[in-house]
Amino acid sequence: MATFLVTGANRGIGTEYCRQLQARGDTAIAACRTPSPELEALGVRIEQDVDITSDAAVAGLLQRLDGQAIDGLIHNAGILERTSLEDLDPISLRRQFEVNAVAPLRLTRALLPQLPAGAKVILMTSRMGSIADNSSGGSYGYRMSKVALCMAGKSLAIDLAPRGIAVAILHPGLVRTRMTGFTAQGISVEQSVQGLLARIDALSLATSGSFWHANGELLPW
């Protein structure tokens, strides 16, 4: 049985991660700012008031974890603010970089003493973070922040390999969640997380630092 810490666990993919991890016998620690009734109903350990951009909030989380070993660190928290060239907002750009790219890197660094050899770090990025796959433009802040997260993941894979820690950079697919406006074209959170957990389970030092679709497709940078 492994222990996973999931950020952004109060809804959507984050809650489903906790549900499926618990169902298969793993321990899920749900970190979020405010828990939802759906998350609370799971009966998993909840660490609330966790704003991943706040040094004080992260320090509080570490204090409550009290050195507990984390076998899987799933960076699921993120924001999407659609910014076009016409309505470009530098504040929104910086906010998305801070939440989507900088905060996961800082939290990984903070939790590093609690990640044993064999642990896995999971960065939830997006296909919109692929430069080669960008055929529609727009969404500047989100796209740019996810590219940055992919680069952070690649560097982490190199830097953490001597510690025996593998890193996965994962795209969940187009999923019916609040972030996507519950698009009818999307897959369910259940299907997405099933694929994501399959990628996590298969992750090794040999495949560390790769950019994967939940369905197993290797994505281009």
URQUI-V642578 format. One record per backbone hydrogen bond with DSSP energy under -0.5 kcal/mol. CO is the residue of the C=O (numbers start at 1). NH is the residue of the N-H. E is the energy in kcal/mol with one decimal. If there is no record, write none. Layout:
# URQUI-V642578
CO&NH&E, CO&NH&E
This chain:
# URQUI-V642578
2&4&-0.5, 2&27&-3.1, 3&71&-1.8, 3&72&-1.8, 4&6&-0.5, 4&29&-3.0, 5&7&-0.5, 5&74&-3.0, 6&31&-3.0, 8&11&-0.6, 11&14&-1.1, 11&15&-1.1, 12&16&-2.1, 13&17&-2.6, 14&18&-1.8, 15&19&-2.3, 16&20&-2.8, 17&21&-2.7, 18&22&-2.2, 19&23&-2.2, 20&24&-1.4, 21&26&-2.3, 22&25&-1.5, 26&28&-0.5, 27&4&-3.3, 27&29&-0.5, 28&30&-0.6, 28&45&-1.0, 29&6&-2.7, 29&31&-0.7, 30&47&-3.3, 31&8&-0.6, 31&9&-2.0, 32&50&-2.4, 33&49&-2.1, 36&40&-2.6, 37&41&-1.9, 39&42&-1.5, 39&43&-0.5, 39&44&-0.5, 40&43&-1.0, 45&30&-3.1, 46&48&-0.6, 47&32&-2.1, 49&51&-0.9, 50&52&-0.8, 51&54&-2.3, 53&55&-0.6, 54&58&-2.3, 55&59&-2.5, 56&60&-2.2, 57&61&-2.0, 58&62&-2.5, 59&63&-2.1, 60&64&-2.0, 61&65&-2.3, 62&66&-1.6, 62&67&-0.6, 65&68&-1.6, 69&71&-0.6, 71&120&-2.4, 72&5&-2.7, 72&74&-0.7, 73&75&-0.7, 73&122&-3.4, 74&7&-2.4, 74&76&-1.4, 75&124&-1.9, 81&83&-0.7, 82&84&-0.5, 83&140&-2.2, 85&88&-0.8, 88&90&-0.5, 89&93&-2.3, 90&94&-2.4, 91&95&-2.3, 92&96&-2.3, 93&97&-2.0, 94&98&-2.5, 95&99&-2.4, 96&100&-2.7, 97&101&-1.9, 97&102&-2.6, 98&103&-2.4, 101&105&-1.0, 102&106&-2.3, 103&107&-2.7, 104&108&-2.2, 105&109&-2.1, 106&110&-2.2, 107&111&-2.2, 108&112&-0.7, 109&112&-0.7, 111&114&-2.1, 112&115&-1.8, 114&70&-3.0, 114&116&-0.8, 116&119&-2.2, 119&166&-1.8, 120&73&-2.7, 120&122&-0.5, 121&123&-0.5, 121&168&-2.6, 122&75&-3.3, 122&124&-0.6, 123&125&-1.1, 123&170&-2.7, 126&129&-2.2, 127&130&-2.0, 129&131&-0.6, 131&134&-1.1, 133&135&-0.9, 139&143&-2.9, 140&144&-2.6, 141&145&-2.2, 142&146&-2.1, 143&147&-2.1, 144&148&-2.1, 145&149&-1.9, 146&150&-2.2, 147&151&-2.2, 148&152&-2.4, 149&153&-2.5, 150&154&-2.0, 151&155&-2.3, 152&156&-2.7, 153&157&-2.2, 154&158&-1.4, 155&159&-2.8, 156&160&-2.9, 157&161&-0.7, 160&163&-1.2, 160&165&-1.9, 161&164&-1.9, 164&118&-2.3, 166&121&-2.7, 167&209&-3.1, 168&123&-3.0, 168&170&-0.6, 169&212&-2.9, 170&125&-2.4, 171&214&-1.8, 173&175&-0.8, 174&187&-3.1, 175&177&-1.7, 177&180&-0.6, 177&182&-3.3, 178&181&-1.3, 183&186&-1.4, 187&176&-2.9, 188&192&-2.2, 189&193&-2.6, 190&194&-1.9, 191&195&-1.8, 192&196&-2.5, 193&197&-2.9, 194&198&-1.5, 195&199&-1.9, 196&200&-2.3, 197&201&-2.9, 198&202&-1.6, 199&203&-0.8, 200&203&-0.7, 204&207&-0.8, 204&208&-0.8, 207&210&-1.3, 210&169&-1.7, 210&212&-0.7, 211&219&-3.0, 212&171&-2.7, 213&216&-2.2, 217&213&-3.1, 217&219&-0.6, 221&131&-2.1
